Amino acid sequence: MLALIVLVVAVRTHRFKPHASSVESSYMQSENLSGAQKLSKAVKIPTISHIEAENNDEAAFHSFHELLEEQFPLVHKNCEETVINKFSLVYRLKAGTPNPDKKPILITAHMDVVPVEDGTESDWTKPPFSGSIVDGTVWGRGTLDTKVHLIAALEAMERLLEKGFSPPRDIYLAFGHDEEINGEEGALKIAEHFKNKGLEFDFVLDEGGCAVTNVLGGINKPIAMVGIGEKGFANIRLSVTMDGGHASMPAPHTSLGILAKALCRLEENPFRPRLIPSTRAFLMSIGPYMTGINRMVLSNLWIFKPLFLRIFSKTNTGGALLRTTIAVTMAQGAPAPNVVPQKSSAFVNCRILPGENGEMLLNHFRKTLKGLPVELEPVALDNPSALSGCDCEAYRLIESLIGEFCGDVITVPYLVMASTDARKYEAVCENIYRFTPYIIDNEDIGKIHGTDESISVVNVNRCIDFFTALFERL
């Protein structure tokens, strides 16, 4: 029996090979500056989303609208434009000769950006809202996240309209104004607008994935990660209230001490790891490009799955892919070192794996903290998104365009760890994907929401050409 198992493992490992690409890329990279200059102008307008709405600069968003009208005159002449909730925008390019068998498609992005952390402005190579174009790079907040997605879609449509383009189905562009603070006033209101009009889309393409080089050890090709779903999100406040007083006469346990015990319990009792369909699809896509024991294990999960889950879930990346995560992020106790706090509190940030939900999360907390006088308060809670399929025309179209414009990459479906506006459109579409067609490295990923956010002119043009081809092939 053992010999048979060894033989099966060896055969499956040998057969676990990359599929030959059906798309041969002849894409010629361009350093044309016209699209980059429009992105530069967009970056110069600080459309910052603040958690406190009264701190938002409404004039900046109106200026951004005016910029789009100025830079994309044919889009504004030929499209039906709708302003949603004062600041979000929807453009509809009607089909010339409608094909009744084809539903409309929706490209989404967001015009808002995160603030620059106070005190870090001087750390930037170029000022964060300069939009400087130097040595083939556009610098500034929003270049990667995600004004390039927005500008590229508009520029692609503008260039096609110059040639008299008339699509066989309606094309919608939707740009929210508050994605960075959960999209409740932007994308959610846009989705409600679509729902009220009875619209249903063939597919949605939002931000949330890209092609990344050197993202996994042992794989030399860039990996183009197409988001097919998102983990849920929760911020849970834990509070303990007890008698306070002077630190010279403390009780055996203070509120902060009990809170610390509760937090340790949560860290010591994580959710069990699970291999959900999106993660399995991701692993099956990258596995053939691996070598040695990694390739053997992934090609034989029928026998190695328990071992894989136990080992991989102990890594930060593996834990994020395989389980609902719990991260203690903030804590507050007494206002001074010599004061016993009457009330202590902490925030725990959780990312919920599909197949689980907010109620299951809270039940896990209650079970784990049983016997401790801890109050739980969900301050924010979004359940995981639905998972979109990969065996459909929409995904295959995106996959083929990635091969054409991103070159020799490995295209894989994956579960997005963060939250995007995409999930807000589930009421009007089943096929929702998250991908912006630029190629970056791990260092660039760290610049998203960080210092020195920037994008190459080549990547700007790649995005424009990608969307141009997408619109032409509908």
VEXLO-680023 format. One line per field, with one value per residue (C-alpha): residue number from 1; x, y, z. Coordinates in steps of 0.05 Angstrom, whole numbers, always signed. Each point is the difference from the previous one (the first is absolute). Layout:
num (NUM_...)
px (X_...)
py (Y_...)
pz (Z_...)
//
This chain:
num (1_2_3_4_5_6_7_8_9_10_11_12_13_14_15_16_17_18_19_20_21_22_23_24_25_26_27_28_29_30_31_32_33_34_35_36_37_38_39_40_41_42_43_44_45_46_47_48_49_50_51_52_53_54_55_56_57_58_59_60_61_62_63_64_65_66_67_68_69_70_71_72_73_74_75_76_77_78_79_80_81_82_83_84_85_86_87_88_89_90_91_92_93_94_95_96_97_98_99_100_101_102_103_104_105_106_107_108_109_110_111_112_113_114_115_116_117_118_119_120_121_122_123_124_125_126_127_128_129_130_131_132_133_134_135_136_137_138_139_140_141_142_143_144_145_146_147_148_149_150_151_152_153_154_155_156_157_158_159_160_161_162_163_164_165_166_167_168_169_170_171_172_173_174_175_176_177_178_179_180_181_182_183_184_185_186_187_188_189_190_191_192_193_194_195_196_197_198_199_200_201_202_203_204_205_206_207_208_209_210_211_212_213_214_215_216_217_218_219_220_221_222_223_224_225_226_227_228_229_230_231_232_233_234_235_236_237_238_239_240_241_242_243_244_245_246_247_248_249_250_251_252_253_254_255_256_257_258_259_260_261_262_263_264_265_266_267_268_269_270_271_272_273_274_275_276_277_278_279_280_281_282_283_284_285_286_287_288_289_290_291_292_293_294_295_296_297_298_299_300_301_302_303_304_305_306_307_308_309_310_311_312_313_314_315_316_317_318_319_320_321_322_323_324_325_326_327_328_329_330_331_332_333_334_335_336_337_338_339_340_341_342_343_344_345_346_347_348_349_350_351_352_353_354_355_356_357_358_359_360_361_362_363_364_365_366_367_368_369_370_371_372_373_374_375_376_377_378_379_380_381_382_383_384_385_386_387_388_389_390_391_392_393_394_395_396_397_398_399_400_401_402_403_404_405_406_407_408_409_410_411_412_413_414_415_416_417_418_419_420_421_422_423_424_425_426_427_428_429_430_431_432_433_434_435_436_437_438_439_440_441_442_443_444_445_446_447_448_449_450_451_452_453_454_455_456_457_458_459_460_461_462_463_464_465_466_467_468_469_470_471_472_473_474)
px (+0_+56_+35_-65_-9_+72_-11_-65_+34_+58_-45_-44_+61_+29_-66_-8_+27_-17_-51_+26_-24_-50_+17_+65_+17_+29_-16_+48_+10_-10_+27_-50_-16_-71_-35_+52_-11_-74_+15_+48_-55_-47_+52_+10_-71_+0_-65_+13_-51_+0_-37_-30_-42_+3_+75_-11_+14_-62_+31_+55_-51_-36_+67_+13_-67_+19_+67_-32_-47_+58_+46_-52_-46_-24_-19_-42_-30_-18_-16_-59_+29_-33_+25_-16_-4_+35_+69_-1_-5_-32_+12_-41_+22_-60_+6_-3_-37_-18_+9_-58_+41_+53_-8_+36_+68_+24_+70_+8_+53_+3_+21_+17_+68_+26_+34_+75_+22_+18_+74_+18_-8_+75_+15_-30_+48_-50_-56_-60_-48_+49_-17_+72_+21_+75_+42_-60_-38_-63_+6_-55_-56_-51_+45_-7_-62_-37_-3_+39_-58_-49_+41_+19_-73_-20_+60_-14_-72_+21_+49_-51_-53_+50_-3_-76_-5_-70_-4_-46_-24_-4_+64_-6_+55_-13_+47_-14_+25_+10_+29_+56_-52_-44_-39_-66_-16_+32_+0_-58_-43_+21_-19_-68_-9_+15_-47_-57_+9_-4_+71_+38_+72_+37_+62_+32_+74_+26_+69_+28_+50_+60_+62_+56_+72_+40_-62_+14_+67_+21_-47_+36_-61_-45_-65_-63_-50_-73_-43_-63_-23_+16_+7_-49_+21_-15_+24_-20_+8_+14_-13_+10_-28_+21_+15_+56_+44_+72_+53_+31_-60_-20_-47_+31_-26_-12_-47_+61_+29_-64_-5_+72_-20_-59_+43_+51_-56_-23_+71_+9_-65_-2_-52_+16_+31_-43_+16_-56_-12_+33_+64_+2_-7_+57_+45_-17_+19_+68_+18_+25_+52_+29_+55_+18_-42_-47_-21_-7_-45_-45_-9_-20_-46_-43_+51_+41_-58_+2_+76_-5_-54_+39_+66_-23_-50_+57_+29_-29_-20_-27_-40_-32_-19_-24_-38_-39_+55_-1_+49_+3_+13_-17_-6_-16_+3_+13_+19_+63_+50_-22_-74_-38_-47_-74_-13_+48_-14_+34_-15_+7_+1_-26_-1_-54_+10_-56_-44_+0_-35_-6_-45_+48_+57_-37_-19_+74_+17_-54_+22_+73_-12_-50_+8_+34_-39_+12_-51_+1_-21_+4_+17_+5_-19_-5_-9_+43_-19_-27_+52_-3_+14_+59_-35_-36_+11_+13_+57_+30_-3_+37_+50_+15_+10_+48_+41_+0_+18_+39_+41_+27_-37_-37_-73_-33_-66_+8_-36_+10_+20_-22_-68_-17_-62_-11_-40_-52_-22_-21_-73_+8_+53_+26_+66_+42_+75_+55_+60_+40_+48_+66_+62_+34_+45_-5_+33_-54_-55_+28_-9_-75_-27_+73_+57_+23_-62_+16_-11_+41_-23_+6_-51_-47_+0_-7_-64_-28_+15_-30_-66_+0_+4_-51_-51_+14_-11_-67)
py (+0_+48_-13_+14_+67_+20_-18_+41_+60_-4_-5_+58_+43_-15_+17_+65_+45_+70_+6_+27_+72_+9_+74_+24_+71_+47_+62_+58_+41_+75_+61_+48_+53_+20_-47_+11_+75_-9_-45_+53_+52_-47_-13_+74_+5_-25_-39_-26_-41_+12_-43_+65_+23_+73_-1_-18_+54_+1_+51_-50_-50_+52_+21_-72_-4_+63_-30_-63_+43_+40_-59_-47_+43_-56_-44_+56_+16_-72_-31_+9_+28_-7_+29_-44_+27_+66_-28_-69_-6_-48_+1_-41_-10_-28_-56_+20_-61_-36_-75_-26_-60_+43_+33_+66_-1_+44_+27_+30_+40_+52_+72_+7_-13_-11_+57_+7_-16_+64_+10_-44_+51_+14_-74_+0_+4_+47_+36_-46_+42_+27_-48_+8_-39_-13_-54_-38_-1_+36_+17_+12_-26_-38_-20_-74_+4_+12_+61_-37_-50_+58_+42_-60_-21_+71_+10_-67_+21_+70_-28_-50_+55_+40_-57_-4_-59_-29_-60_-60_+8_+55_+17_+31_+34_+12_+40_+3_+55_-36_-69_+13_+7_-59_+27_+7_+68_-13_-70_-24_+57_-12_-74_+21_+46_-58_-46_+50_+5_-75_-7_-65_-4_-55_+16_+52_+17_+39_+10_-50_-42_+11_-36_-5_-21_-41_-10_-73_-32_-49_+29_+45_+24_+57_-24_+35_-6_+9_+10_-43_+16_+36_-19_+32_+55_+15_+47_-26_+42_-39_+37_-18_+45_-7_+44_+49_+36_+15_-47_-4_-42_-44_-59_-67_+11_+67_+11_+5_-65_-38_+31_-23_-70_+2_+24_-56_-51_+25_-5_-69_-26_+18_-24_-67_+3_-19_-8_+37_-6_+67_-17_-70_+30_+48_-56_-45_+57_+16_-71_-25_+56_-21_-51_-54_-15_+59_-26_-71_+23_+44_-54_-50_+37_-63_-28_+61_+49_-7_+9_+59_+35_-10_+27_+54_+30_+17_+50_+70_-9_-70_+22_+56_-48_-57_+28_+57_+43_+37_+58_+41_+71_+52_+4_+53_-1_+53_+72_-3_-53_+6_-9_-66_+5_-5_-19_-31_-14_-29_-7_-65_+0_-63_-23_-52_-59_-16_-54_+35_+63_+54_-40_-59_+48_+28_-70_-19_+61_-17_-73_+18_+54_-38_+16_+67_+65_+26_+40_-9_+55_-9_+70_-19_-66_-22_-73_-32_+13_-53_-37_+9_-57_-9_-45_+54_+46_+61_-31_-31_+69_+32_-57_+5_+76_-9_-49_+50_+63_-26_-51_-65_-1_-52_+21_-25_+11_+22_+23_+74_+13_+73_+31_+34_+33_-63_-36_+55_-22_-71_+19_+15_-49_-71_+5_+51_+3_+43_+16_+60_-18_+29_-41_+19_-31_-11_+68_+34_-36_+31_+69_-9_+42_+14_+46_+10_-29_+3_-35_-6_+33_-69_-27_+59_-15_-75_+15_+44_-51_-56_+38_+19_-72_-20_+49_-21_-74_+5)
pz (+0_+18_-66_-37_+36_-15_-73_-4_+33_-49_-61_+22_+15_-69_-35_+39_-55_-24_-55_-65_-10_-56_-5_-30_+19_-52_+42_-12_+63_-9_+35_-32_+51_-19_+48_+54_-4_+12_+60_+25_+0_+36_+54_+12_+26_+73_+1_+70_+38_+75_+50_+28_-59_+22_-16_-73_-51_-43_-46_-18_-25_-41_-29_-18_-37_-38_-18_-28_-42_-27_-15_-29_-43_-45_+59_+28_-68_-18_+68_+46_+65_+68_+65_+59_+71_-19_-15_-33_-75_-49_-76_-49_-72_-36_-49_-73_-25_+64_+3_+43_+22_+32_+67_+15_+34_+57_+13_+69_+37_+54_-2_+73_+32_+70_+38_+3_+71_+38_+6_-59_-56_-2_-8_-70_-59_-33_+38_+8_-40_-50_-56_-23_-62_+6_-34_-25_+66_+24_+74_+50_+44_-41_-57_+17_+43_-43_-44_-54_-7_-6_-48_-43_-10_-19_-46_-35_-13_-22_-52_-26_-7_-41_-50_+0_+47_+12_+48_-10_+71_+52_+37_+69_+39_+74_+45_+75_+45_+67_-12_+50_+56_-20_-60_+35_-31_-68_-30_+43_-24_-72_+7_+29_-60_-48_+39_-3_-76_-7_-26_+1_-24_-37_+41_+44_-2_+60_+32_+50_-38_-45_-27_+50_-10_+50_+44_+14_+10_-54_-53_-49_-39_+21_+30_-25_+57_-20_+61_-1_+70_+65_+72_+48_+47_+73_+54_+69_+63_+64_+65_+73_+56_+73_+60_-13_+49_+17_-25_+70_+24_-59_-1_-20_-71_-34_-58_-46_+28_-13_-69_-15_+21_-47_-58_+13_-1_-68_-28_+29_-29_-74_-49_-30_-70_-60_-73_-36_-75_-19_+39_-30_-70_+16_+25_-59_-47_+31_+22_-68_-1_+67_+11_+49_+60_-10_-68_+27_+58_-43_-53_+53_+48_+1_+49_+23_+14_+77_+1_-48_+42_+64_-27_-49_+49_+47_-49_-5_-73_+11_+60_-40_-57_+43_+59_+30_+31_+66_+11_+64_-25_+53_+76_+51_+76_+52_-17_+43_+24_+73_-12_+2_-61_+14_-73_-48_-73_-62_-73_-37_-76_-33_-73_-10_-46_-49_+29_+67_+21_+53_+46_-2_+17_+60_+24_-4_+43_+51_+5_+6_+52_+42_+74_-11_+12_-70_-40_-76_-48_-76_-23_-74_-32_-73_-18_-54_-72_-46_-42_-75_-47_-47_-51_-39_-60_+43_+39_-63_-35_+58_+2_-74_+4_+59_-43_-57_+38_+60_-39_+29_+66_+41_+5_+63_+36_+72_+62_+14_+73_+0_-16_-65_-30_-42_+53_-1_-70_+18_-5_-75_-22_+14_-38_+39_-11_+29_-43_-24_-56_+26_+17_+65_+53_+75_+13_-41_+39_+64_-31_-6_+58_+17_-18_-73_-34_-74_-66_-63_-65_-32_+49_-12_-74_+13_+39_-55_-54_+42_+8_-73_-21_+52_-28_-71_+15_+33)
//
